[in-house]
Amino acid sequence: MSELLIEKESLTFECETGNYHTFCPISCVSWLYQKIEDSFFLVIGTKTCGYFLQNALGVMIFAEPRYAMAELEESDISAQLNDYKELKRLCLQIKQDRNPSVIVWIGTCTTEIIKMDLEGMAPRLETEIGIPIVVARANGLDYAFTQGEDTVLAAMAQRCPSEENQTSFVHIKEKKPQLVLFGSLPNTVATQLKLELNRQGIEIQGWLPSTRYADLPILGENTYVCGVNPFLSRTATTLMRRRKCRLISAPFPIGPDGTRAWIEKISAVFGISPKGLEERESKIWSGLEDYLSLVRGKSVFFMGDNLLEISLARFLIRCGMIVYEIGIPYMDRRYQAAELALLEKTCQEKKVPFPRIVEKPDNYYQIQRIRELQPDLTITGMAHANPLEARNITTKWSVEFTFAQIHGFTNAREILELVTRPLRRNQNLSSLTQSILAESSTYVQS
């Protein structure tokens, strides 16, 4: 155990290239179809993909969700049918029934394996039916299920209007820098972040993705872009290389400390001195004391699942927890450089050892380390939660952090609510057991 807890002078990274279990990236459909209100998502895959969507998303059929499954059959895979004609038939039916502003084709593992030329068919078909078609290969060959959104946004970034076509706008003529944020957030959370930036005198020109396809932001050399989630490295690369945008490398707005650092970095880029952030952060921390008293001194182990691990670990260390290990399926160190720097700074300020960071962790070795370290909480994927609980290891599903509202100052309480729920459950069970034993002892004595 002493080897696992050895203190290091700086963050160190390991790579185990072990077996990995996660959701499928096509699950991004569940939140993106709700975010882009005039869209329709067509997932092109096998029955397995359909079963996953049906069970994982849990949307009842009479709700008429804005996504569907184009199921590949044996005749499709053996090239007996014409892919173009079949997809055209489905898209015309979608146009007639739902009339969306954009259709997003989601490629799967099967379309990768049989080499379906979705990118080649889409331009011709969208000309015929008169609806834009965006192709995103959100297949299971990615490292984490959250990277499905990354693939969709990277494809959608190619469809954003360019500055050259918008010369009539005054701000383009004046060459005033614009700010575009990328990452899908619930509208309420996006509004909160917008208001926080507005308080500093910073206006947001647009979001990627936008609520409506027609409102995609203008991109170009005069545009600064900043991400709100750590799993969007492919989108960041596309925005920089293809659209010539300038990336603001900032920590992610998760937790009061991360949100403050995120706003400060954006403000610095625009030459603005932020006001009132220290007081705002202190006020949020004081309001979290009822949760902090529960987690302070407790230990946590991240097995790795959704690429939010670095940001969550940094926030929990700030809350007073000890992080033994941060397992993460994949990490772009350039995109997460500011977040890693803030993690290192947080460990130094809290005078705690730097956590072990393991990329592509081997689950077998992780379980051995968990048994040795005995953390108070293990944040893990759904595949491992029940087996670990059966071995008396307290767990929390990491997927819950993906779907919860965790961004911004005010939503820090939501993170701690999720983290403390299993800890409070254990406390309540322990108290209940003690009271039952006390009652039974009294009964025996009488």
Summary of the structure (lengths in Angstrom):
residues: 446
radius of gyration: 23.9
end to end distance: 47.2
largest distance: 90.6
contacts: 1456
relative contact order: 0.12
helix: 50%
strand: 15%
